[in-house]
Structures are given as C-alpha cells and as structure tokens.
C-alpha cells in the first residue's frame, strides 16, 4: 500500500493542474483516470469543436476547407490521425515527467485517506493525506420514451464523427448546441435545435442570445424554442430518419440526435458517502475551500459554480495549494464565459436584473456594435453592454457579441476581480478601432452619468 501527499481521482484539466502544481512544490502525487488523461477538453470538447468551427468558418466564406479536410484537421488536433481512439500519451508523459504516479483505472474513495483503484481485474489501495476529486461531467441523458431505441450522439460523437450526418436534431440550446449547430449547418447538414427555454443560451445576456439566433438562422438552422422532445420513434421518418414528437404538437425528422441538455457529474459510485460528504441535486456540497469533508476536495465541473475548462484549471491549482497548507479560497466573482460561434459571444459577472436582485443599485449601458468603427470596418453586428453599481461606482457585469468578444471580455474580468473604479476604466486608453474600444466608450458614458 503506497502513501502519497495527494491522490487525485480524475485526470482532466482540473486533475492535471492540481498534479502539476503539487509536484512543482515537491508533494508526492498519484493521479487516477479510467479513460483519457487530459479529459474531455482536448479530445471530445473544446479543442475539436473549436477546430471544426474554424474549418466551417473558412468553408462558409468560400475557402478550401471541405469536410474531409476539416475532419482530418480535427483528428490532428485530438491526436487521432489514422486511429479510432485518441492517443493521450502526451498527457501521460507530461505527468510522469513531473514525477506523478499515473494509474489507469477506476478510482473510488474507500474512507478517510483511502482510495481503491480497480484496473485490469486487480485492485490496489492508495493512502493519501488529501484526496482531490476531479471527475468532470458527462452529457445528461434525458428520460424520453423511445430514446433507448436509437443510438443518440453526445458531444463525443458530434466532435469525433468522420462522416457528415444526413440530418441532425440537437436537444438543448446551450453552448454545445449552438457551436455544433453552426458547424454542421455550414457544411450543409439540415440542423434543428429543440430548446425548452425562451431563448438560446438562456443563462447569457438576452442580446447575446439574440445575436446567436440571428446568426444560426442565417446559416440555415431551424430553431424550435419553448419545446421539448416527448417521444422518439426509431427510423419512423422518411429515408430511415428518426421521428421526434414535440411538446408543442409538432414533429421533426433527423438521422442523428445530439443530446445537449446539460451535464451530470459521475459521483454516484465514487464513495463520497464514506467520508460523510453531502450530495444535493446530484452535486457534492463544498465549503469555501472546495472541501466536502476533512482531507477531501472537489474541483472542476463537479464543483461548479459553472463548467468551463479555465475554471477547472484554476480550481485544480487552488485545491493543490489548499492541500499543501496555503490559507486561500477560490475567487468566483469574475468567471469569463464565451461561445466561439460566428459571431462570438462572451460575458462576465451579473446581468442587470441579477445585479438588482442581489441588492446592487445597478444600471446598464449598451452600444450597438454595428454602428461603431469596429462594426463598420469588419462589417459586423452585435453589441457591447456593461452593468455598473452606482453606489460603489464599479463594474459588476459585461457582455459582448461580435468580433473578438472572447478576447475583449478580459478587461472586464480583471476590472470586476479588482473592483477597479469606473473612473479609472473611463480614463483608460483603448486601441482604435476595436471591440474593446467600444467597451471603453461605455465606461466613459457610465462615468459621466455617475458624475451628473
């Protein structure tokens, strides 16, 4: 039985970040994963989807990027050239080079300071001063009659397929749904989104949702809002397509069905109950230092409050530092969010109504990107909106749809984290003509309003 300072269950972004930081400080580390070291992001999520979005954008603009080339580029990005399953050897070597013990198997907490690992028919037990749970999430499988009669896609199949589907129905309207809808629509696949919410990506700013809907409809995506799939008839449509019956009485046909209605943390069989962890709505309850019990921390998607690769990396490093004795806490006030569609959308902080609900004396300033210098030269539409607290005279939210949104948002991220006075933001010089400069103009307008 080996003993380590830290045993990490899950080797995605959060687990890798925790292992690398802990090893850089001399701690002994074992890291366990039952599948791909590196997790979803490099193989089934962030990297392949963004590679396909890039290829689809070039293709839609008339460039030389047919699907065969896009598929090959995606395979290159996920280390799957000429093989069926991605090669995670680079991630394994990086961890081993750092001095971590890498174990491919299924890890489970067996009590305080104890982790069992089942691999190739044998079991070993690891002892740990601290256990870090970094298991990520999987695509949620909804309870729909008839779903079990087909083989639905999740993000895995949608980012890994080498053959274009004849038609595609996407259940859900969040980031995964809108990004992959645009990819396939731009390769002339008939795509329909079915979303139960009033607007796409409904947790985002309404203007961001509007920009997404306009763009997707322009690409040919059919969007059914305020509707859910109530029944699926396998191959019940024309030419072997599945028939999907909707809650609004309508129906549609699709040869493939992509599940993008949410994510579920695989914690049911993780053994968290053996250390007294509490679970609510399928998620462990963590304290302000990511702990679910003495000596057990949870990080990444399973911890929340949001699910992003960059948040998982941040929490992984924070957890390792806490495990090694640093008296710190994660700061979740300024988490950037982005979708990488064309146009991009991004946001950070609170929408106007959220700020008002939380007691801020909040107001919003908005600029139409289309009538800005950036909009003119890029022939682009969209918006930049900021939310300001009058009392403290600081930024509490910012939202962008348009060119470079995912990059421009970071000035607002830093401003919210540091509680930078609005007067300082208004006095900051922004390069012309950029999306960031449009946001700078809003800082100036808001500062003048506060001075009035």
N, C-alpha and C positions, 0 to 999 in steps of 0.2 A: 504494500500500500504506500503510494507516494504522497508526499505532502508538499503543497505549494502555498505561496502567499495569496495567489488569486487563481481561481478556476473560473473560466468563462464558458457558459453554455450558449453557443451561437457565434458564428464567425462571419457575420455580415459586417456592414460598415461600423456599427457600434462596437461589436466584439473585437474587430481588428484594431480600432482606435484605442480601446482600453488596453489590449495586449501590448501594442507598440509603446504606448506611454509608460505602462508599468515596467516593461523591460528596460526602457531608457533610464529608469530610476533604480534599476538593479533588482527588482522584485522577481521572484520565480513565478512563472505563469504556465498554466495548461489551458488550451483552448480546444473546445469540442464542437464538431458540427457533423450532422448526419448526411449532409449533401455537399453543396458547393461552398468552399471557402471563398469569401467575398460577398456571399449573399445574393439577394435579388438584383441590386442596383447594377452591377457590371454585366449581368448575364440575362436577366429577364425584365428589366425595368428601365432605369434611367438611361443607360448607355445605348441599348438597342433602339429604344423609342426615339431618342434624340437623333441617332444616326439615320433612322428611317424618315424622320421629319425633315432633316436636311436634304436627303435624297429626293423626297417628294416635292420639296420647295423648288429644287433645281428642275425637276421634271415638269412641274406645273408652269414654270417660266420658260419652257421650251428648250431646256438644256438636255444634254446627253446623259440621262440617268434612268434608263429603262428598269423595270422591276428586277431583272436578272442581275444587273449591276448593283442595285440597291440592296438586294438580298446578300450578294457577295460582300458588300461593304459592311453590312450588319454582322455577317459571320466573322469578318476580320475583327470588328470591334469587340465581339464577345468570345474570341479565341475558339471558334468553331469551324474553321476552314477545313473542309474535307472530312469532317467527323460529325456524328449525330448529336453528341452532347458536349457542352463547353468544357474546355480544359482550364481548371482552376490552379494549375501548377504554379503560376506566378505568385498568387496569393499565399499558397502554402510555403513556397521558398522564402518569401519576404518575412513571414512569421518565424520560420525556422532560423533564418539568418539573424533575426533579432534575439534569438535564444529562447523562444517559447516552445513548449512541447505541444505538438499538433496531433490531435487524435480524431480520426474519422469514425464517428459512431453516434449513438443516441444517448445524450446525457440526461440524467434525472436527479433531482435533489433527493437525498435519502435521509435527511435530517440535518441538524445544525453542523455546518462544516464538512458535510459529506456529499459527494456526487458519485453516482454509479454511471458507468459508460458501457453500453452493450454494443459490441462490434464483432461481426463475423462469428456469431454463435458463442462468444465468450464475454464475460463481464469482469470489469475491473473497478475498483473503488479508489477515488481520489479524495484526499483530505485537503481542506482549504481554510485559511484564515478568513477569506472573504470569497463569496460566490457572486458572480455577476451574470445575470440572466439577460441575454441579448438575442432573443429568438425571432424577432421580427414579426411579420404578419403574413397571412395568406389571403387570397381572394375569397370573399364571403360567397358561399353557395346558398342562394335563397331557396325557400320552400315553395316550389312552383310545381303543381301537378304536371307530369309529363317530362319534366327536366331530366329525370333519370333515364328516359328512353332515348336521349340523344347524348352526344359527347360534346359538351359545351367547351368553348375556349375560356381561358383566363388570360391574364396579362402574359403568361408564359407562351401559350400558343400564338397569341396575337403579335408578340415581338419576335417570335422564332420561326414562324412559317416560311417555307421557301416557295410556296405556291400561293398565288393570289386567290382569295375566296371568290366564288361566283357572286355572292351577295353576303351582306353582314348586318346583323342586328346587334346593337350594343345596349345592354341593360344597365342604366345608370348614366349620369351626366356630369361626373366629376372630372378631375384632371386626366386620369387614364382614358376615360371615354372620349373626351374632346380631342386629345392628342392623336389617338389611334384612328378616330373617325376621319380626321383630316388626312392622315397618311393614306388610308385606303381609298377615300374619295378622290384624292388627287391621282391615284392610279386607276381611276375609272371603275372602281367597285361600287355598286349600289349599296349605300350605307344608310341605316336608320337608327337613330338614338331614341330610346324609350326611357323617359325620366319622370319620376313621380313628382318632382318639385316644380315650382312656378317658373324657375329659370335655371339655365345651365350653371354648373359650378356654383351652387346656390350659397355656399359659405363665403364667396368672394363678393366684391363690390358690385352692385347692380349694373354699373356702366361697364365693368369688365365682362359680366355675363352677356350684356347686350352686344359687345364687340365680338365675343366668341360666337354668338348665334348668327350674327350677320356674316361673319367670315365662313362659318361652316355651311350655311345655306348657299352662299356664293359658290362654294366648292361642290355643291350638289347633295349635301347631306340632308336627309329628311329628319325632322325633329318632332317627336311626339311628347309634349310636356303634359304634366298633370295626369299621367297614365302609368299603369303597371301591367306587366305580363301576368295574366291569371291562369293560363293553360298553354301548354305546348303540345302539338300533335306532330310526332316524328314523321318526316317525309310526307306531310299531309298537304303540301302545296304543289305547285307546278314544277316540273323538271327535278323532282326529288328534294325540293326545298322544304324546310320545316315550316309549320304554320303556327304563328303566335297570336293567341287571342288576348285582347287588351281589356282593361277595366272600363274603358270608355265605350265599349261595344264594337270597336273597330278590330281589325286583324291585319297582320302583315306576314310576308313570307321572307325567309332568309335561309341560305345554305349553311351559314355558321352563326352561332350565337355567342357573343362575348359577354361574360359576367364582369361587370364593373360597378357593383352596387355598394362596395365597401370592403373593408379588410378585417380579418379576425385573427387575434393573437392565439397561437397554438400552445396554450398554457394548461389545458385540462389535465394532461398526463405528465406534467413537469415536476410534480412532487412539492409544489409550494405549500400545500397543507401541512407538510411535515415540519415546517419551520413556523407555522402559525400565521402565514400570510392571509390577508383577507382579499376576496375577489368580489367585484361588483360589476354587473353588466359585462362579464367576460374579460374584465381587465383587473390587474392587481392594484390595490390601493397603496400608493407610495407616499412617503413623507417628503419634506422639503429637501432632503438629501438623497432622494431616489431609493430609499430603503423600504423594503416590505417586511423586514424582520432584522434582528441583530445579525450582522455579517452577511446579509443578502440584499443586493441591489438589483433593480430592473431598469434597463435603459433601452432607448430606441423606440420603434413603433409600439411595442407593447406597453411602454411607459406613458406615451403621449407627452404634452397635451396635443401635439399634432404629429403627422407622419411625413417626415422628409429625411432624405439622406444626410443633409447638412446638420439637421438637429440630432440625428443618431450619432454622427461623428462627434459632435460637441458633447453630448451626454456620455458617450463612451470614455472620452478623456476625463471629464469631470468625475465620473464614477471611479476611475482608476486612482485619481488624486485623492478622493474621499477615502477609498480603501487603504491608501498609504498614509493616511493621517492628516491630510490637509483639511482645515476647517472652512470649507467652501460650500456654496449652494449654486445650483444652476439658475441662470437668469433667463426666464422665458418671456420677457416683456417684448422683445423685438425679434420675432422669428420671421424671416422672409419667406414668402410663398410665390411661386411662379408656375405658369404653364408656358410651354415652349411652342405653342401654335404660331400661325401667322395670321394676325399679329400676336405677339407675346402679350401676356398679362402678368401683372405682379402686384403684390401688396404686402403691407406690414402693419401691425398694430390694429386699432379699432376703427370700424366704420362709424359714421355719425351716430346712428341710433344706438350702437353698442356703447359708445362713449357716454351718451346721455343717460342710458340705463344704469351705468356704473357711477353716476353722480358727477361726471365732468360737466363743466359749463362749455360744451363743445359747439363749434360751428365748422362748416365745410366751405372750402374754396375749390373751384373747378375751372380747368381750362380745356377748351376744345383743341385737341392736337392738330386736327386737320387745318385749322386756320392759323397755326403757328409757323414760324420759319422752318422748323423741322418737318412739319406736315407738308408744307409746300415743296421742299426740295426732295423729299422722299416719296411724294405722292401717297401719303399715309393718313389714315384717320385714327381716331382713338381719343383718349382723354388723359389728363393728369388731375388727380383730386387729392387734397390734403385735409386732415381733420386736426383742429387746433383746440387746446384748452385755454379759454380766456383767462381763468384765474391764475394759472401758473405760467401762461404765455409760452407754452411748449407744444411741440408736435406730438400727437398721440396716434396718428394713422396716416398712411399714404397709399395710393392705389394708381396704377398706370396700365393703360392698354395702348400698345403702339410699338414702334421700333426701339429696340434696346431696353424694353421695360425691365427685364430680369437683371440688367446691369445698373440701370439708373436708380433702382429702388434702394440700393445700398447706402446712399447718402441719408435717406430717411431711416434706415435701420440703425445707423450709428447715432443719428440725432435723437431717436427715441430712447436708445440704450443710455445715452449720456445725458438725457434731458437738456439738450442744447437749447439755450434761449432762442426764441424765434427771431429776436433782433440780430443775433449772430448769423443765423441762417440767411436772413434777408440781406446781410452785409457781405455775404459770400459770393465771389465771382464764379459764374458758370460759363463754360465754353459755349460759343455760338457756332452753328445752330444745332443744338442737341435737345433730346428729351429732358435731360437733367436741367437745362436752362429754362424750359417751360415750368418745371417744378420750382426753380429759383424765383421765377416771376410770381408764382403763387405765394412763396414765402414773403416776398415784398408786399404784395397786396394784403395779406393777412396782418403783417406787422403794422401797416398803415391803418388798418381797421382798428387794431388794438390801441393805437395812439390817438384815435379820433375821440 
